[in-house]
């Protein structure tokens, strides 16, 4: 049975916890091996993506085309509560990627796409070491997004069960536009997960996640992220106004 789907700020949001989300991904991985023709797109919804989609109709369409949409950020969980939607929990993209690989093990064929040159390869080696997954490819994210044919073809040739794409702001749009050609069973936009896996970025203390302030803690420690604060304020305004779509 598919998860209960709600609409929050005009975007789909599925009522799943980490366990149910990982089950969903692995179930569709298995289905793709048995001929399910449609690649599945997982969106890890966070405030920045919502605000970005405000001015990008193509991105908004990509978010609405998600086969599974989970509450990555505490801000999205807050928006859901204000809309009267009860979620069983948040599903951060980095944790979902790790949990799916942990459960999938050697049977899971994974392709890592994104981050700076060298990072995807380091993340691939760590994924294989830590989870025992079968890495079928790794490619940095510094390619021409206007001419991605070679990258798309390389992913398709590898026939991954799971494609983890850490392409920053353009990742959901890239996956949506090329989902038919990429040839992956399930595709997830995972933001900075590859940097975390490669050891390039340190995860915040567990207590910050439990309190729902991991994003604030990270922004406070990294001045490069201060420019993202206006989007968070913009998101708060959208939620407080209950902006209809």
N, C-alpha and C positions, 0 to 999 in steps of 0.2 A: 504494500500500500504506500503511495507517495506521501511525503510529509504534508502537513497542513500549510497552505500558502496564504500569506497575508500581503496587503499592500501598505507600505510605509513611505510617506512622501512621494507616492506615485511609482515606487519600485517594488518588485516582488521580494518577499522575505519569508524564508521557510522556517517553520518552528522545529528546529532540530538542535540537539546538543552535540558535543564532539563525537560521542559514540555513534549516534545515528548518522551523522554526516560522513564519518569514515565508512560505516556500513554501506551507505548509499554509493559512495565512490567505488568501493570494491565490488559491489553488486553490478554496477554498470561496466566496470572493467571486465568482469566475467562475461557479461552479456555481449560485449564487443568482440570477445574471443569466439563467441558462438554466432557471430554474424549480425549483431545489432548494427545497422548501417549508419546511424546518426551519431556522430561524435557528441559527447556531452560536455557542456560548459558550466563550470562552477565559478561563481562570483563571490568573493569575500568582501561584502559591502562595508565601506567605512565612510566617515563624514567627508573626507577629501574627494572621494570619487563622486559622491552625490553632488557636491558643490561644483565640481568640474563639469559634470553632466548638465548642469543648469545652462551652460553656454555652449554645449556641444550635442546637438540632436543625434548625431551618429553614435556617440558614446551612450547617450540615454537609451537608444534603441538596443545597443549591445547589452546593457544591464538588464533591460526588460526581456531579453531573449535567453537569459540564464536558465539552465535546467535545474540548477540548485543555487540558491542565493542565501548566504549565511551572514549573520551579524558578526563581523570581524571586530569592529570598534565599539568601545563603551558608549560612544555617542549614538550609534545606531540602536543599541539596546535601549538607551534613554528615549530616543524618538519612538521606538516601538511601544514603550510603556505609556507615553503620552497619548499614543493613538489607541490605547486600550488593547494592545496585542501582548499576550503573555508568551515569552520565549523561555524555553527550558535552560538556556545558557548561551554565552557567546561562543563563537567558533573562530578564533584567530587563525588566519591563513597559515602562518608558520607552524602552529601546532597541528593543524589539519594535515599539512604536508608530511610532517614527521610521523604522525599517527598512522596515516595510510601506508607509508613506507615500512614502519615497524610491523604492521600487520601483514603487509604483502610479502615481505622477505624476498627470497631468491626468485620466486615465481613472478614477481612484479618487474616489468620492463619499463624503465624510467628514462625520460629525456629531460635534461636541464637546459633551459634557454634563458639567458639574460646576464645581467651584471657586467662588470668590466672584463676585458680580456684576461684570462688566467683564473678568474674567480669561479666561473662555471665548472672548469676542469677540477679545481680544488674541491668544490662542493660535491662534484660527482664522486671523487675518490673518497670523501668522507661519508657520503651516503652509502656507498658500497661497503665501507669498513664498519659503519655504525649499525646499518640495518640489513646488510646482506643483499640489497636489491641488485638487480641486473641493470646496470646503466648502459643504455644503447646509444647514447650520444650526449654531447655537451657543446654548447655554442654560446659565445658571449652575445650581449645585446647591442653591441655597437655596429649594427648594420643599417643600411639605408632602408628606412621604413617605407619609402616610396617605391623601392624595387626589391622586395623581399623574396623573390622567387627562388633563389638558390637556397636560402635558409629553409623555406617552406618545403622544398623538395628534399632537403637533407633530413628533415624531421620525418616526412612521409616515408622515405626509404628505410628509416630505422624501425618503423612500425611499433611505436611505444604504446604500452597500455596506458601510461600516465605521462602527460606533458606538464611540467612545472615551469611556468613562464614568469620570470621576474623582470619585466620590461618597464617598470615604473608606470607613469601616467598613461601610457598607450597600450598597456598589456591586454585589457579586456577588449578594446577595439580591434587589436591585432588578432586575437583568438577568434572573435566573432566573425571578422571578415574572411578569415582563412580556415575556418573550422572544417569545411568539407575537404580541403586540400591537405591539411596537416596529417590526417590519417591516424590520430591518436584516439584511444578509446575514451578517455576523460582528460579534459584540460582544465587547469586551475591557474588563475593569476595569483601569484604568491608574493608580489612586492619584493621586499629585501630579504626573503628567506634564503636565497643562495648565498648572500653575504654572511648571514648568520651561520649557515652550515659550513661555509669555508673558513670561519673564524675571523672574518674581516670586521664584523660588527658584533659587539658583545650584547647579549640579551640582558634586559633589565631584571632587577631582583624579582623573585616570584611574588613577593608581597605587593609590589606595585600592580601586578596583574590581578591579584585577588581583590585589591581595592578599586580596580578600574582606572588607575591613574598612570598606567605604563606610558601612554603617549605623552602625558604632561612631564613625566620624569625624563623621558628621552629628549623632548624638545628643550627642556631646561638645561640639559647637559651639552647640547650640541647647537651652537649658534647658527650653523648652516640651516637648521630646521626652523629658525624663528620666522622666516618668511612664510611659513605655512600657517601661522597663527590666524591671519585674516580669513582663511578658508574655514577654520574651525569656528570663528565668530560668526561668519556667514551661515554656516550650518546651524548654529544655535538659533539664529534669527529665523531660519526656515522652520525649525521645529516649533519654536514658540508661537509663530504665526499660524502653524498648521497649514502651510501653503498647499492648496489643492492643485492637482494635476488634471 
